[in-house]
Amino acid sequence: MISYLDAGESHGNCLCAIIDGLPAGLNIDVNFINNLLSLRQSGYGRGGRQKIEKDKIEILSGVRFGQTIGSPITLKIANNDYKNWQDIMAPFATYTNQKQVTKPRPGHVDLVGYLKYDRNDMRDCLERSSARQTAIRVAVGAICELCLKEVGVNFYNFVSAIGNVKANIDYSNVDEIKNNLDNELLCPDKNALVEMKKIIDYASQNGDSLGGVAEVIVEGVVAGIGSYKWDKKLDARIALAVMSVQAIKAVSIGEGVENAFKYSSQVQDEIFYDSQTQTYKRFTNRLGGIEGGISNGENIIVKAYMKPIPTTRKGLRSVDVKTKEAQLSTYERSDVCATSAASVVIRAAIAFEILNAYLEKFGGDCINEFKTNVNNYKEYLKTK
């Protein structure tokens, strides 16, 4: 198994993480990691912070001559904006006349964090819960992807809805999806893209924000990953990981939401045997590649439903916790829409969970042992 611990505040010195348990001998492609970090920062409707930060990964331990060596890997991403926040975020200084955050934003952690941790300033809570933390999470997920690529597993993220504008997605044609993502919202439907940008502009002009649906397709996962034991179910683990991403309020595997309103005969993925590939396949993939908590060999499809970002320029009704008087919520520099960025983050979250499930099943202290075990299992499947 692998694990990681991350740390850092939104306007602190840096974000960092330590990953433990990766096989030795894995080639680390820094450009691949940095490209995903850049993709997380892009997108129509992003805020001013993205113009300040140019995220690049720095690897401090666990990699030598471009390969993992079996020891914990330490990652760091510097916060360029820290130079403007040193007095506010100083680890050791006398608290003097710093302006406190006392008017909580509805929908954010401000008030509940203030109550839970008994802080005088809500900045102590919002700094850690900020979506800025997702930068280091993307870096961790990118390394997990590099490991999974070695055994034929690939990831594609995109946006299928912004507000009430929904894209027309053909899930049976993954090539069409992944070949049409070169745009500001990572949306494969060009007609929907135009309308999405319009409603983001409208929200921006009105001091508001928008959410949407971010999706990830995972190609190449073998049948048999996960378990029907409740805490090892692959879909349950994916759902937990995705729900832990900032602003995600619902998760669907395949057509999970739509399936609740249909007859069974309209939902289940009927089975056939492909003699050419010697594998069992499904005529459809409405269940998103997972049955009974176990992967079935079809593409894994995950949909994450993102609420509008709680920070709005026009403010929402709130209370000043010091005076108990009615006030509008505090405005913190933020995005109008970050659904495209969220798709990159949930991709990383899913990659971590799938790699963990692979390592639990196949093991391997080094990448060659891991690959051999997976390939042997693929040959075994052809005999069933």
C-alpha positions as CSV (number, residue, x, y, z in Angstrom):
1,M,0.0,0.0,0.0
2,I,1.0,3.6,-0.5
3,S,0.1,6.6,1.8
4,Y,0.8,10.2,1.8
5,L,0.7,13.2,4.1
6,D,0.5,16.7,2.8
7,A,0.9,20.0,4.6
8,G,0.9,23.8,4.0
9,E,-1.4,26.8,3.9
10,S,-2.8,28.7,1.0
11,H,-0.6,31.8,1.6
12,G,2.1,30.0,3.6
13,N,5.7,29.4,2.5
14,C,4.9,26.2,0.5
15,L,2.8,23.1,0.0
16,C,4.5,19.8,0.6
17,A,3.8,16.1,0.7
18,I,5.5,12.8,1.6
19,I,4.6,9.7,-0.3
20,D,5.5,6.3,1.2
21,G,5.2,2.8,-0.4
22,L,5.9,3.4,-4.1
23,P,7.8,0.7,-5.9
24,A,11.5,1.3,-6.6
25,G,12.7,1.8,-10.1
26,L,9.8,3.9,-11.3
27,N,10.8,6.6,-13.8
28,I,9.7,10.0,-12.7
29,D,8.7,12.3,-15.5
30,V,8.9,15.8,-14.0
31,N,7.4,17.4,-17.2
32,F,4.3,15.1,-16.8
33,I,3.8,16.3,-13.2
34,N,4.3,20.0,-14.1
35,N,1.9,19.7,-17.1
36,L,-0.8,18.5,-14.8
37,L,0.0,21.3,-12.3
38,S,-0.3,23.8,-15.1
39,L,-3.6,22.3,-16.3
40,R,-5.0,22.6,-12.7
41,Q,-4.2,26.4,-12.9
42,S,-5.8,26.9,-16.2
43,G,-9.5,27.3,-17.2
44,Y,-12.1,29.9,-18.1
45,G,-13.3,31.7,-14.9
46,R,-10.2,31.3,-12.8
47,G,-9.1,34.1,-10.5
48,G,-6.1,36.3,-10.1
49,R,-4.1,33.9,-7.9
50,Q,-3.3,31.8,-11.0
51,K,-1.4,34.7,-12.5
52,I,0.8,34.9,-9.4
53,E,1.6,31.2,-8.9
54,K,3.5,29.2,-11.6
55,D,3.4,25.8,-9.9
56,K,6.5,23.6,-10.4
57,I,7.3,20.5,-8.5
58,E,10.5,20.2,-6.5
59,I,11.5,16.6,-5.4
60,L,13.5,16.6,-2.2
61,S,13.9,12.9,-1.5
62,G,13.2,9.4,-2.6
63,V,14.3,9.9,-6.3
64,R,17.8,9.4,-7.6
65,F,18.9,9.8,-11.2
66,G,15.2,10.1,-12.2
67,Q,14.0,6.9,-10.5
68,T,12.3,6.1,-7.2
69,I,14.6,4.3,-4.9
70,G,12.0,2.7,-2.5
71,S,12.2,5.3,0.3
72,P,9.6,8.1,1.0
73,I,9.3,10.7,-1.7
74,T,9.2,14.3,-0.5
75,L,7.5,16.9,-2.8
76,K,7.4,20.7,-2.5
77,I,5.6,23.4,-4.4
78,A,6.5,27.0,-3.5
79,N,3.9,29.6,-2.9
80,N,5.1,32.7,-4.8
81,D,2.5,34.9,-3.1
82,Y,4.1,34.2,0.3
83,K,6.3,37.2,0.0
84,N,3.2,39.4,0.2
85,W,1.8,37.5,3.2
86,Q,4.8,37.0,5.4
87,D,3.6,39.3,8.1
88,I,0.1,37.8,8.1
89,M,1.3,34.1,7.9
90,A,4.4,34.3,10.0
91,P,5.0,31.1,12.0
92,F,6.5,33.0,14.9
93,A,5.6,36.6,15.5
94,T,3.7,38.8,17.8
95,Y,0.1,39.1,16.9
96,T,-0.5,42.8,16.6
97,N,-2.9,44.7,14.4
98,Q,-3.5,42.0,11.7
99,K,-6.9,42.3,10.2
100,Q,-8.9,39.3,11.4
101,V,-11.5,37.4,9.3
102,T,-14.6,37.5,11.4
103,K,-17.5,37.4,8.9
104,P,-17.8,33.8,7.7
105,R,-18.7,32.9,4.1
106,P,-21.8,30.6,3.9
107,G,-20.8,27.3,2.4
108,H,-17.1,27.5,3.4
109,V,-15.3,26.1,6.5
110,D,-14.9,29.6,8.1
111,L,-17.6,29.4,10.8
112,V,-17.5,25.6,11.6
113,G,-13.7,25.7,11.7
114,Y,-13.8,28.7,14.0
115,L,-16.1,26.8,16.4
116,K,-14.3,23.4,16.2
117,Y,-10.8,24.7,16.7
118,D,-11.5,27.7,19.0
119,R,-9.6,30.2,16.9
120,N,-9.9,34.0,17.2
121,D,-9.2,34.5,13.5
122,M,-11.0,32.4,10.8
123,R,-7.9,32.7,8.6
124,D,-6.4,29.9,10.6
125,C,-9.2,27.6,9.2
126,L,-9.6,28.9,5.7
127,E,-5.9,28.9,4.9
128,R,-5.7,25.1,5.2
129,S,-9.1,24.3,3.7
130,S,-8.4,26.4,0.6
131,A,-8.4,24.8,-2.8
132,R,-4.8,25.9,-3.1
133,Q,-4.0,22.7,-1.2
134,T,-5.1,20.7,-4.3
135,A,-1.8,21.7,-6.1
136,I,0.2,19.2,-4.1
137,R,-2.5,16.6,-4.4
138,V,-2.3,16.8,-8.1
139,A,1.5,16.2,-7.9
140,V,0.9,13.1,-5.7
141,G,-1.7,11.8,-8.2
142,A,0.6,12.5,-11.1
143,I,3.2,10.2,-9.7
144,C,0.6,7.5,-9.1
145,E,-0.4,7.9,-12.7
146,L,3.2,7.3,-13.8
147,C,3.2,4.0,-11.9
148,L,-0.2,2.9,-13.4
149,K,0.9,3.8,-16.9
150,E,3.5,1.1,-16.6
151,V,0.7,-1.4,-16.5
152,G,-1.5,0.1,-19.2
153,V,-3.9,2.3,-17.1
154,N,-4.6,5.8,-18.5
155,F,-6.6,8.8,-17.2
156,Y,-8.7,11.4,-19.0
157,N,-10.4,14.3,-17.3
158,F,-13.0,16.7,-18.7
159,V,-16.0,18.9,-18.0
160,S,-19.6,17.8,-18.9
161,A,-21.6,20.7,-17.3
162,I,-21.3,24.2,-16.1
163,G,-24.3,25.5,-14.3
164,N,-27.3,24.5,-16.3
165,V,-25.4,24.0,-19.5
166,K,-24.8,20.3,-20.2
167,A,-22.4,18.9,-22.8
168,N,-23.4,16.1,-25.2
169,I,-20.9,13.3,-24.3
170,D,-20.5,10.0,-26.2
171,Y,-19.0,7.7,-23.6
172,S,-18.6,4.9,-26.1
173,N,-16.0,6.9,-28.0
174,V,-13.2,7.8,-25.6
175,D,-11.0,8.8,-28.5
176,E,-13.4,11.5,-29.5
177,I,-13.5,12.8,-25.9
178,K,-9.8,12.9,-25.4
179,N,-9.1,14.4,-28.8
180,N,-11.4,17.4,-28.1
181,L,-10.1,18.7,-24.8
182,D,-7.8,21.5,-26.1
183,N,-10.0,24.4,-24.9
184,E,-10.3,26.6,-21.9
185,L,-12.9,24.4,-20.1
186,L,-11.7,21.0,-21.1
187,C,-15.1,20.4,-22.6
188,P,-15.3,17.9,-25.6
189,D,-18.6,19.5,-26.8
190,K,-17.7,22.7,-28.7
191,N,-21.3,23.9,-28.9
192,A,-21.7,23.5,-25.1
193,L,-18.4,25.2,-24.6
194,V,-19.7,28.5,-26.1
195,E,-22.7,28.5,-23.8
196,M,-20.6,27.6,-20.8
197,K,-18.4,30.6,-21.3
198,K,-21.4,32.9,-21.6
199,I,-22.9,31.9,-18.3
200,I,-19.5,32.2,-16.6
201,D,-19.3,35.7,-17.9
202,Y,-22.7,36.4,-16.6
203,A,-21.8,35.1,-13.1
204,S,-18.7,37.2,-13.1
205,Q,-20.5,40.4,-14.1
206,N,-23.0,39.8,-11.2
207,G,-20.4,39.1,-8.6
208,D,-21.4,35.4,-8.4
209,S,-19.9,32.0,-9.0
210,L,-20.8,28.7,-10.7
211,G,-20.2,25.0,-10.2
212,G,-20.6,22.1,-12.6
213,V,-19.8,18.5,-13.3
214,A,-16.2,17.3,-13.7
215,E,-15.5,13.8,-15.0
216,V,-12.7,11.3,-15.2
217,I,-12.5,8.2,-17.4
218,V,-9.9,5.6,-16.5
219,E,-8.9,3.2,-19.3
220,G,-7.2,-0.1,-18.9
221,V,-8.1,-1.2,-15.4
222,V,-8.2,-5.0,-15.3
223,A,-11.2,-6.9,-14.0
224,G,-10.9,-7.9,-10.3
225,I,-9.6,-4.7,-8.7
226,G,-11.3,-3.9,-5.4
227,S,-13.5,-6.2,-3.2
228,Y,-17.1,-6.8,-2.2
229,K,-15.9,-6.2,1.5
230,W,-17.5,-2.9,2.4
231,D,-14.4,-0.9,3.2
232,K,-12.4,-2.3,0.2
233,K,-15.0,-1.6,-2.5
234,L,-13.4,0.3,-5.3
235,D,-16.3,2.5,-6.0
236,A,-16.6,3.4,-2.3
237,R,-13.0,4.3,-2.1
238,I,-13.2,6.4,-5.2
239,A,-16.3,8.1,-3.9
240,L,-14.6,9.0,-0.6
241,A,-11.5,10.3,-2.4
242,V,-13.5,12.5,-4.8
243,M,-15.9,13.8,-2.1
244,S,-12.8,14.9,-0.1
245,V,-11.9,17.4,-2.9
246,Q,-12.9,20.9,-2.1
247,A,-16.5,21.9,-3.2
248,I,-17.5,18.4,-4.4
249,K,-20.9,17.6,-3.0
250,A,-21.9,14.5,-4.9
251,V,-20.3,11.6,-6.8
252,S,-21.7,9.2,-9.4
253,I,-20.1,6.1,-10.8
254,G,-21.2,5.8,-14.5
255,E,-24.8,6.7,-14.8
256,G,-25.4,6.3,-11.1
257,V,-27.8,9.2,-10.7
258,E,-29.8,8.5,-13.8
259,N,-30.0,4.8,-13.1
260,A,-32.0,5.4,-9.9
261,F,-35.0,6.4,-12.1
262,K,-35.0,3.5,-14.5
263,Y,-36.0,-0.2,-14.7
264,S,-33.3,-2.8,-14.2
265,S,-33.5,-3.9,-17.8
266,Q,-32.5,-0.4,-18.8
267,V,-29.6,-0.2,-16.4
268,Q,-27.6,-3.4,-16.1
269,D,-24.7,-4.0,-18.5
270,E,-25.3,-7.3,-20.3
271,I,-22.3,-9.6,-20.9
272,F,-20.7,-11.3,-23.9
273,Y,-17.5,-13.2,-24.4
274,D,-15.0,-11.7,-26.9
275,S,-13.1,-14.7,-28.3
276,Q,-10.6,-12.5,-30.1
277,T,-9.3,-10.9,-26.8
278,Q,-10.4,-13.9,-24.6
279,T,-12.2,-11.5,-22.2
280,Y,-15.7,-11.0,-20.9
281,K,-17.1,-7.7,-22.0
282,R,-20.3,-5.6,-21.6
283,F,-22.6,-4.3,-24.4
284,T,-23.0,-1.1,-22.4
285,N,-21.2,0.6,-19.5
286,R,-24.0,2.3,-17.6
287,L,-22.5,1.1,-14.2
288,G,-19.2,2.9,-15.0
289,G,-16.9,-0.2,-15.0
290,I,-17.5,-1.3,-11.4
291,E,-19.9,-4.1,-10.2
292,G,-20.2,-5.1,-6.6
293,G,-17.3,-3.0,-5.6
294,I,-15.0,-4.7,-8.1
295,S,-13.7,-3.5,-11.5
296,N,-15.2,-5.4,-14.5
297,G,-12.7,-4.5,-17.2
298,E,-14.7,-1.7,-18.8
299,N,-13.7,2.0,-18.5
300,I,-14.2,3.4,-15.1
301,I,-16.3,6.6,-15.3
302,V,-16.6,9.0,-12.4
303,K,-18.7,12.1,-12.3
304,A,-18.1,14.7,-9.6
305,Y,-20.7,17.4,-8.9
306,M,-19.1,20.7,-7.8
307,K,-21.1,23.3,-6.0
308,P,-20.5,27.0,-6.8
309,I,-17.5,28.4,-5.0
310,P,-18.6,30.0,-1.7
311,T,-16.7,33.2,-2.1
312,T,-18.7,35.8,-4.0
313,R,-17.8,39.5,-4.6
314,K,-21.3,40.6,-3.9
315,G,-21.3,38.8,-0.5
316,L,-23.9,36.7,1.2
317,R,-25.8,37.3,4.4
318,S,-23.7,36.4,7.4
319,V,-22.8,37.5,11.0
320,D,-19.8,39.1,12.4
321,V,-18.8,36.6,15.1
322,K,-17.2,39.4,17.3
323,T,-20.2,41.7,17.4
324,K,-23.0,39.2,16.5
325,E,-24.4,41.8,14.1
326,A,-25.7,41.0,10.6
327,Q,-23.0,41.5,7.9
328,L,-22.2,40.4,4.4
329,S,-19.6,37.7,4.2
330,T,-15.9,38.5,3.7
331,Y,-14.6,38.4,0.2
332,E,-11.3,36.5,-0.4
333,R,-9.7,36.6,-3.8
334,S,-11.3,33.6,-5.6
335,D,-12.4,32.1,-8.9
336,V,-15.8,32.5,-10.7
337,C,-15.7,28.9,-11.9
338,A,-13.1,26.2,-11.3
339,T,-14.8,23.1,-12.6
340,S,-12.1,22.4,-15.2
341,A,-9.4,22.6,-12.4
342,A,-11.5,20.3,-10.2
343,S,-11.5,17.7,-13.0
344,V,-7.6,17.6,-12.8
345,V,-7.8,17.2,-9.0
346,I,-10.3,14.4,-9.0
347,R,-8.2,12.7,-11.6
348,A,-5.3,12.8,-9.1
349,A,-7.6,11.6,-6.2
350,I,-8.8,8.6,-8.3
351,A,-5.3,7.7,-9.4
352,F,-4.1,7.4,-5.8
353,E,-7.0,5.1,-5.0
354,I,-6.6,2.9,-8.0
355,L,-2.9,2.5,-7.5
356,N,-3.4,1.6,-3.9
357,A,-5.9,-1.1,-5.0
358,Y,-3.5,-2.4,-7.6
359,L,-0.6,-2.6,-5.1
360,E,-2.8,-4.4,-2.6
361,K,-3.6,-7.1,-5.2
362,F,-0.3,-7.4,-7.0
363,G,2.4,-6.1,-4.6
364,G,5.9,-5.5,-5.8
365,D,8.8,-3.8,-4.1
366,C,10.2,-2.7,-7.5
367,I,8.4,-1.7,-10.7
368,N,9.6,-4.7,-12.6
369,E,8.1,-7.1,-10.0
370,F,4.8,-5.1,-10.0
371,K,4.6,-5.2,-13.8
372,T,5.3,-8.9,-13.9
373,N,2.6,-9.6,-11.4
374,V,0.0,-7.6,-13.3
375,N,1.0,-9.2,-16.7
376,N,0.7,-12.7,-15.1
377,Y,-2.8,-11.9,-13.9
378,K,-3.8,-10.7,-17.3
379,E,-2.7,-14.0,-18.8
380,Y,-4.6,-15.8,-16.0
381,L,-7.8,-13.9,-16.9
382,K,-7.6,-15.3,-20.5
383,T,-8.0,-18.9,-19.1
384,K,-11.3,-18.2,-17.3
